[in-house]
Amino acid sequence: MKIQVMMVCLVIVLFISSCGKHHINDQSQNDSDFSGYVVKVESDRILVTSFTPNSEIKSQAIWVKTKEKIGIGNKVMVTFVGGLEASNPAQGIAKKIDIIKADQPEGTTMSSEEVITKALKNYDKFSVPVIKSVEYITEKNYWEITLFDAKSSPPVEEKFILDN
């Protein structure tokens, strides 16, 4: 009888301790670092998404609370204060945001940042857009961007072609 009472108490304690806010960390890099593209901007936060091709989880999305003004299309490395709140998308507070220099291949007049911005303006129907690839096709003189909505199930890819 005592063992049963102790087991019930243990279950109750475990249940209570699991309630409340849950935090996650991106384990693919450092515990508090995340890199990806800025795909949405609001007054005090940005939505950063990342595609991971050889992973069971193909994409990650985090709303990053920040006072910095960072535009759509920028590739960023975010360092967080503490953990991330487990929601969909996750949420966290930026300690530091580094903008990763945009790629501008030889022969094109636009950077990858500009191309992503134009593509996202055309696909504003996506709730959580994820940039799968951004590639300048030299032989054809155009950019090809592949993206999908992380909220759609199953995710449907869209290709966006932009002439140079």
N, C-alpha and C positions, 0 to 999 in steps of 0.2 A: 504494500500500500504506500509506504514512504517513497519507494522508487517511482511509482506512478505520479505522485504529487510533485516530486522533484522534476520529472520529465515535463509535466504540464507547466510548471513554473519556468523551466528552461525555454520551452516553446514560446511562452508569453514574453519573456525577456527578449528573445531573439526577434520576435515579431515587432515589439515596441522599438527596439533599436534600429530596425530596418525602415521605420517610418521616417518621414521628413524629406529634406532635400538630398538628392543623390548626386554625387560628383563623379565625373569620369576624367581620365587623362588620355591624351594621345600617346600611346606607347610606341608608335612607329619611329619617333625621334626622341628628343629629350622629353621628360614628363610634362613640361610646360611649353613646348614649342609646337607650332603648327604652320605649315606653309600652304598656300593656295591662291586662288584668284578672288578678287573682290567682285562680287556679282550683283550686290544690291547695297544701296547707301540710304540710311535714314539719319535723322538729326543727330543722334548720339551713339549710333552703332553702324557696323558694316557686316554684311554677310560674306563670309569667306568659305569657298568650297574647294575641295581637292579630290582629284581622281587618282586611284591607286590600281593600276592594271592587273598586277599579279597578286591580288589579295581577295580573300573571301568577301570582305566589305569593300565594294568598288568605289564608294565615295564617302566623304565626310563633309559636314557642313556645321559651321559655328557662327552664331551671332556674336560679334566682338564689340563690347562696349568701349568706346574711345572718344576722346575730345579732338583727336587729330582729324583733319580733313583729307580723306583719301578717296580718289576717284574710282569709279567702276573700271574694270579691266586691268588694274594694277595687280601684279603678282607680289605677295607679301609674305614675310615671316613674322609671325606673332608670338611673343612671349607673354604668358598669362600671369596674373596675380592669383595665386592659389589654383584650385582645381576648376573644372568645368561643371556647370549644372547640366545634368542629364535630362535634356528635353529633345525635341526633334523639330528643328536643329538644336544642337547643344548651345550653351551660352557661357560666355566668360568675359572677364575684364582684362583689357590689355595693359600690360606693364610696359611693353615696348613693341613698336611695329617698324620693321625694316622693309622698305620698298626694294624689291629685286629689279634691277635694271631690265627694261623691256628689250626684247630681241628685235632688231631691224636688219634682216638679211640684205645682202648686197643685191641691188637691182629693184628694190621696192622703195616706195616713198612713204610707207606707213610702218609703224611699229606694231608689234603683236598686241600691245595695250589698246591702240586705236582700233584695231580690227576686232578685238573682243568686245569693245564698247559698242561698235556698230552692230555686231551680231546680236548682242543682248538687247539692244533697242528693238530689233526685229522679232525677238522671241520673248517678249515681255509676258507672255501667257504662262511661262514656267514659274512655279512657286519657288523652287530651289534649283536654279540652273547650275549644272556642273560642266565645266570645260573639260572635255575628254582629250582634245588635241587642237593645236594651233600650228598650222604648217603653211609655209610659203612654197608654192609649186613653181619653181623657176622656169621650167620648160613651157608652162602655160601662162605664166605671168599673173597668177592669182593666189589669193589666200584661201585656205580651206580650214574651217573651224567645225569641229564635231562637238556637240553638246547634248545633254539630256536633263530631264527634270528628275531630281532625286526623290521627289514625292510621288511620282507616277509608278504604278506597279502593273506590269513590268516596265522598267524604264525604256522609253522609245527614243532612239538617237535621232537627232536632226543634224544635217550637214548644211553649213552656210558657206557659200562661195562669194568672195568679194574680189572684184577686179582691182588690180594695182592702179 
